Structures are given as C-alpha cells and as structure tokens.
Amino acid sequence: MTSKNPLVLAHDAGQSLWLDYIQRSMLGDELQAMIKEDHIMGMTSNPAIFEQAIAKTSEYDAQIAAEVSANPSISNLELFNQLAIQDIQAAADAFRSTYDKTDGVDGMVSLEVAPDLAHDTAGTVKMGLDLHARVNRPNLMIKVPGSKAGVQAFEDLTAAGVNVNVTLLFSVQRYREIAQAYIKGLERRVAAGGEIDKIASVASFFVSRVDSSVDAALEAKGSEGAELLGKIAIANAKVAYGHFANLFGSAAWQALAEKGARPQRLLWASTGTKNANYSDVVYVEELIGPQTVNTVPPATLDKFRDHGKVALTLTQGLPDAHKQLTQLAELGVSLEAITDELETAGIQSFVEAFERLLESIDGKRQALS
C-alpha cells in the first residue's frame, strides 16, 4: 500500500480514522493489516454491531456453550459481557502499540454501557466503572449516551479517571454541555489530587442521520428548501467544531492543559451515506480536520480507500454553515426539534438492538446446552 492511500492521507491531515465495527474473526491478521496499511487508529462498537457479530455468526457459539456449561445460571446480560469483554480486550491489545506511539491519544477501543441505562445516571456510572475494571486496559473507552442523564454520568466517570466516548450527540447545544462536563470532570479530578494527563475522551457527533431527517422536512417544503438538501448535517458538524476550537483554545482550558489535560476531540459518527443521491464518501471528505476522529463503517472505509479525496475541509466555510442553519430556521424547520427526536430514536434503536442481542444469546444457549 502506497502513501497515496486516502486513508493514510487523512491521517497525515490530522484526522484519526477509527473502525466502526467489531467481530471476533477480524481481530487478528485482518485488523493488523488495517492498522499497518490504512493507519486505522482505533475502534468503536455499539449494541447493533455486537448484535450482527454474535447473533448472525457462529463465531461465539463455542464460548457461549463453555460459559453456560461452567455456570448454568449465568444471566444473558452477563453472558454477553463475557463475550464482549473478550473481544474488546483483544482489540485493545491489537491497538496497544498505537496507543503507546501516540502517548495515549489514539489506539482506543470503545465498549458501551447497556443502552437501557441511558436515563439512569447512577446506573451508567456503576456499569461504566465495572466494565472499566473488568476490561482492564488503558486504551479502553467506556461509551455513554449523550442523554441528559448521560451528561452527569460522563462528568462523574471523567472525575474518576475513566476514558469516555460520549455517543448519540446530534445537537450543538448538547455537545457544548458535554464539553463543559468534560472540563468539570477534569477540574474535580485535579481538586481530588488525581492525575489528568492520561485521560482521553471523544464526543461522538452523528452526521448522516441529521440529513435524513432534515431532508424529509425540507422536501415537505417544496422547491424553496431544495438548496439546503444534503447540507445541514455537515453545517451542523462544522458549527460544533467551531465551538470545539473556541472552548479548547480558551484561557479556562489552558489552566487544565498546563496540568497535562488533553482536549476532548470531536468524533464524527454515522458517516455512512444513507441517501443514494449523495457521494458515498461525503461524510468523510467534508469533515477532515485536525484534532478530530471519524469512525467509519467497513463499507464506507473501503469506498474511501478506493476513491476518497483528502483536503482540510472542516476548517473551511464556517460562515456559510451558520448561514445555512439560519436559512433552515427561516423556512420553519426546527433543527432543535429534529435533533431531540434523533436522540430519542437513537437510544431506542440501541435498546431494541440490545434486546434482540440478548434474545439471540438466549436462543443460542438453549440450542447449545
């Protein structure tokens, strides 16, 4: 693989590409090749991804049978935890050299708390601490939904020294709350005498789902909203990045930076193209910028490797992005209402995927025992 690989060029432009996928069979040579040849710098998982891996393959059947044989009363949730922790540990070990080379900035692997805890701050913190201890890898990120309850849970986990990936962020306002919670968590940790120089965090800001919902609202307006079709998700992300640059360049942040604190990077999620009328790599190409992460599903990764174009697009066009969001409001389309709905729907989607996953595990344990 030559340096012309667009995935490598994106890395050279200051963006870390993470793989939005996990499956046991790819955690060996296949993953090592992606790390070496494509400069893939980390990995994210979620309930839907684990559902595909565990429910739709036989790769986990032997471990399911062994775990149930050793402990017939094991719950389906604990059985899942055993399966997932083994995968996450293997992935974290694969990325350990990346973690070491980047001094803990990259090489991260994310594991999500149970999605039915999205509105339970205490439950999220408890499970986050438990998974953090059980996985026992410095390059683990605990994934917490960016719900109202999740904001406080994230602050508490940061204060406890846990690396956190805050997921399901759709609105700039909620992102700003999360960024402030990061600072508060670090300040609490410093006040308690803790070290903060190894804490890493990302704010997973979802992209393509925003266009799907906004485009539907614009199409209902007829031709007057046509020029904004396919524009709002990227505009929304650019405005969020503007807040990132301001916040983590501020005097208040500098006091923490002097103690070794690292900025919470924005991570672009939901970057697979859902509308066939748009470029199949648009949510990668249009969001390339320094100190960011893009977590990319395998199919989009392959497409970007094949024909992606790399330029520093994220830092361009912020005034236009603000203008587009203003135009959207003037058309009577409430981005706030849409992002609120997307957060609710995103949490529910993960809850349903997790329920299906536990049901499939139960079915397998019955069949294998």
C-alpha positions in Angstrom: 0.0 0.0 0.0 1.5 3.4 -1.0 1.3 6.8 0.6 -1.4 7.6 -1.9 -3.9 5.7 0.1 -6.6 8.3 1.0 -6.9 6.7 4.5 -3.3 7.4 5.1 -3.5 10.9 3.7 -6.5 11.7 6.0 -4.3 10.6 8.9 -1.5 12.9 7.7 -4.0 15.8 7.6 -4.5 15.4 11.3 -7.6 13.2 11.5 -7.7 9.8 13.1 -9.8 7.2 11.4 -11.3 4.6 13.6 -13.2 1.5 12.5 -16.9 1.4 13.5 -17.1 -2.4 13.7 -16.0 -5.4 15.7 -16.2 -9.1 15.1 -14.0 -11.8 16.6 -12.8 -13.3 13.3 -11.3 -10.0 12.1 -9.3 -9.2 15.3 -6.2 -10.9 14.1 -4.3 -10.5 10.8 -7.2 -8.5 9.1 -7.1 -5.9 11.8 -3.3 -5.8 11.9 -3.3 -5.1 8.2 -5.7 -2.2 8.6 -3.6 -0.7 11.3 -0.4 -1.0 9.3 -1.6 -0.3 5.8 -4.5 2.1 6.4 -3.3 3.8 9.6 -6.6 2.9 11.3 -6.1 4.3 14.8 -8.9 2.9 16.9 -12.2 1.0 17.0 -15.8 1.6 18.2 -18.6 -0.8 19.0 -22.3 -0.5 19.8 -25.2 -2.8 20.6 -26.2 -3.1 16.9 -22.6 -4.0 15.9 -22.4 -6.7 18.5 -25.9 -8.0 17.5 -24.6 -8.5 14.0 -21.4 -10.2 15.2 -22.9 -12.5 17.8 -26.4 -13.2 16.6 -25.6 -13.6 12.9 -22.4 -15.7 13.1 -21.4 -18.9 14.8 -18.1 -17.5 15.9 -19.2 -17.1 19.5 -21.0 -20.4 19.9 -18.2 -22.3 21.4 -17.7 -19.7 24.1 -21.4 -19.5 24.8 -21.5 -23.3 25.3 -18.5 -23.2 27.6 -19.7 -20.3 29.7 -23.1 -21.9 30.2 -21.6 -25.3 31.0 -19.4 -23.7 33.6 -22.2 -21.6 35.1 -25.7 -22.8 34.0 -27.4 -19.9 35.9 -25.4 -17.2 34.2 -27.7 -14.3 33.0 -27.9 -13.5 29.3 -26.5 -10.0 30.2 -23.5 -11.4 31.9 -23.0 -13.9 29.1 -22.9 -11.0 26.7 -20.5 -9.2 28.9 -18.1 -12.2 28.9 -18.3 -12.3 25.1 -17.9 -8.6 24.6 -15.1 -8.2 27.1 -13.0 -10.9 25.4 -13.4 -9.1 22.0 -12.7 -5.7 23.5 -9.6 -6.9 25.3 -8.3 -8.5 22.1 -8.9 -5.3 20.1 -7.3 -3.1 22.8 -4.2 -5.4 22.7 -4.1 -5.0 18.9 -4.2 -1.2 19.2 -1.8 -1.1 22.2 1.2 -0.1 20.0 -0.9 2.7 18.5 -1.8 3.8 22.0 1.8 3.8 23.1 3.2 5.5 19.9 0.6 8.4 20.2 1.1 8.7 24.0 -2.4 7.7 24.7 -4.2 10.0 22.2 -5.2 7.1 19.9 -5.4 3.4 19.9 -8.7 3.5 21.8 -11.4 0.8 21.7 -14.9 1.7 22.8 -17.4 -0.5 24.8 -20.9 0.8 25.5 -22.8 0.5 28.8 -26.2 -1.2 28.5 -28.4 1.2 26.4 -31.4 0.9 28.8 -29.3 2.9 31.3 -29.5 6.0 29.1 -31.7 7.9 31.6 -30.1 6.4 34.7 -27.0 8.4 35.8 -26.1 6.3 38.8 -26.6 3.0 36.8 -24.5 4.3 33.9 -21.6 5.3 36.3 -21.8 2.0 38.1 -21.7 -0.1 34.9 -19.0 2.1 33.4 -16.7 1.6 36.4 -17.4 -2.1 36.4 -16.6 -2.5 32.7 -13.6 -0.3 33.0 -12.2 -2.6 35.8 -13.1 -5.8 34.1 -11.6 -5.0 30.7 -8.5 -3.6 32.5 -6.9 -2.0 29.5 -5.5 1.6 29.5 -6.8 2.2 25.9 -10.4 1.3 26.7 -13.1 3.9 26.3 -16.4 3.5 28.0 -19.2 4.6 25.8 -22.0 6.6 27.4 -25.0 8.0 25.6 -25.2 11.8 25.5 -28.6 12.0 27.1 -29.4 14.4 29.9 -28.6 11.7 32.4 -25.5 10.9 30.4 -24.0 14.3 30.7 -23.7 13.9 34.5 -22.6 10.3 34.2 -19.8 11.4 31.8 -18.6 14.1 34.2 -18.6 11.6 37.1 -16.7 9.0 35.1 -14.2 11.6 33.9 -13.6 12.7 37.5 -13.0 9.0 38.3 -10.2 8.9 35.7 -12.2 6.8 33.1 -11.7 7.4 29.3 -15.2 8.1 27.9 -16.7 8.2 24.4 -19.9 10.2 24.6 -22.2 8.9 21.9 -25.5 9.8 20.2 -24.8 13.5 20.0 -26.9 15.3 17.4 -27.2 18.9 18.6 -24.6 21.6 19.0 -26.2 22.6 22.3 -25.9 19.1 23.8 -22.3 18.9 22.5 -21.5 22.1 24.4 -23.0 20.6 27.5 -20.8 17.6 27.1 -17.6 19.6 26.5 -18.3 21.6 29.7 -18.9 18.4 31.6 -15.5 17.2 30.5 -13.9 20.3 31.9 -15.8 20.0 35.1 -14.9 16.3 35.5 -11.2 17.2 35.0 -11.4 20.0 37.5 -13.0 17.7 40.0 -10.2 15.2 39.5 -7.5 17.8 39.9 -9.2 19.1 43.1 -9.2 15.5 44.5 -5.5 15.2 43.7 -5.8 12.9 40.7 -3.7 12.9 37.5 -5.4 14.0 34.3 -2.6 13.7 31.8 -3.6 10.2 30.6 -7.4 10.9 30.3 -8.7 10.8 26.7 -12.3 11.5 25.6 -14.3 11.9 22.4 -17.7 13.4 21.7 -19.4 11.3 19.1 -21.4 13.7 16.9 -23.8 12.0 14.5 -23.9 13.2 10.9 -25.8 11.3 8.2 -28.9 10.7 10.3 -29.3 14.5 10.6 -29.5 14.9 6.8 -32.0 12.0 6.5 -34.4 13.8 8.9 -33.8 17.4 7.8 -34.1 16.4 4.1 -37.5 14.9 4.8 -38.6 18.1 6.4 -37.2 20.2 3.5 -38.9 18.1 0.9 -42.2 18.8 2.5 -41.5 22.5 1.9 -41.2 22.0 -1.8 -38.7 23.8 -4.0 -37.9 26.6 -1.5 -35.8 24.3 0.6 -34.1 22.5 -2.3 -30.7 24.3 -2.0 -30.3 23.1 1.6 -30.8 19.4 0.8 -27.8 17.4 2.0 -26.1 20.4 3.5 -27.4 20.7 7.1 -25.6 17.7 8.7 -22.2 19.0 7.6 -23.1 22.6 8.5 -24.2 21.4 12.0 -20.9 19.5 12.4 -18.8 22.5 11.3 -20.6 24.7 13.8 -19.9 22.2 16.6 -16.2 22.2 15.5 -16.2 26.0 15.8 -17.2 25.6 19.4 -14.6 23.0 20.0 -11.9 25.3 18.7 -13.1 28.2 20.8 -13.5 26.2 24.0 -10.3 24.3 23.9 -8.4 27.4 22.9 -9.7 29.4 25.9 -7.9 30.6 29.0 -10.0 28.4 31.2 -8.9 25.4 29.3 -5.3 26.5 29.3 -5.2 26.1 33.1 -6.1 22.4 32.7 -3.8 22.0 29.7 -0.9 23.1 31.8 -1.6 20.2 34.1 -1.5 17.8 31.1 -5.2 17.7 30.1 -6.0 16.8 26.5 -8.8 18.3 24.5 -11.9 16.1 24.1 -11.9 15.5 20.4 -15.0 15.6 18.2 -15.7 12.2 16.6 -17.8 12.1 13.5 -20.2 9.1 13.7 -22.9 7.8 11.4 -20.7 8.7 8.5 -22.0 6.1 6.1 -24.1 7.7 3.3 -27.8 6.8 3.5 -29.0 8.8 0.5 -28.0 7.2 -2.8 -28.1 10.7 -4.4 -25.1 11.8 -2.4 -21.5 10.9 -2.7 -20.8 7.6 -0.9 -17.9 9.2 1.0 -19.3 12.7 1.5 -19.4 12.4 5.3 -15.7 11.6 5.4 -14.5 14.0 2.7 -16.3 17.1 4.0 -15.3 16.6 7.7 -11.5 16.3 7.5 -9.7 18.5 10.0 -7.1 18.5 12.8 -7.8 17.0 16.2 -10.8 15.1 15.1 -11.8 11.4 14.7 -14.1 9.8 12.1 -15.3 6.4 13.0 -16.1 4.7 9.7 -18.1 1.5 8.9 -16.2 -1.1 6.9 -18.1 -0.5 3.6 -17.5 3.3 3.7 -13.9 2.7 4.7 -13.4 0.5 1.5 -15.1 3.2 -0.6 -12.9 6.0 0.8 -9.8 3.9 0.3 -10.8 3.4 -3.3 -11.8 6.9 -4.3 -11.8 9.3 -1.4 -10.3 12.8 -1.8 -8.4 14.4 1.1 -8.4 18.1 1.9 -8.8 20.2 5.0 -12.5 20.7 4.5 -13.6 21.0 8.1 -11.9 24.3 8.7 -13.5 25.9 5.6 -16.9 27.5 5.2 -17.9 28.1 8.8 -19.8 31.4 7.9 -21.6 29.5 5.2 -22.6 26.8 7.7 -24.1 29.4 10.1 -25.9 30.9 7.1 -27.4 27.6 6.1 -28.6 26.9 9.7 -30.2 30.3 9.7 -31.9 29.7 6.4 -33.3 26.4 7.7 -34.8 28.1 10.7 -36.3 30.8 8.4 -38.0 28.0 6.4 -39.7 27.0 9.6 -37.7 23.8 10.1 -36.6 23.3 13.7 -33.2 21.7 13.9 -33.6 21.5 17.7 -36.8 19.5 17.4 -35.2 17.2 14.8 -32.1 16.5 16.9 -34.2 15.9 20.0 -36.2 13.3 18.1 -33.0 11.8 16.7 -31.5 11.4 20.2 -34.7 9.7 21.4 -34.8 7.4 18.4 -31.1 6.6 18.6 -31.4 5.5 22.2 -34.5 3.4 21.4 -32.7 1.8 18.4 -29.8 0.7 20.6 -32.2 -0.6 23.3 -34.0 -2.7 20.7 -30.8 -4.0 19.2 -29.6 -4.9 22.7 -32.9 -6.7 23.4 -32.6 -8.7 20.2 -29.0 -9.5 21.0 -29.9 -10.9 24.5 -32.8 -12.8 22.9 -30.5 -14.4 20.3 -27.9 -15.3 23.1 -30.7 -16.9 25.0 -31.7 -18.9 21.9 -28.2 -20.0 21.3 -27.6 -21.1 24.9 -30.7 -23.2 24.7 -29.7 -24.8 21.4 -26.1 -25.4 22.5 -26.8 -26.7 26.0 
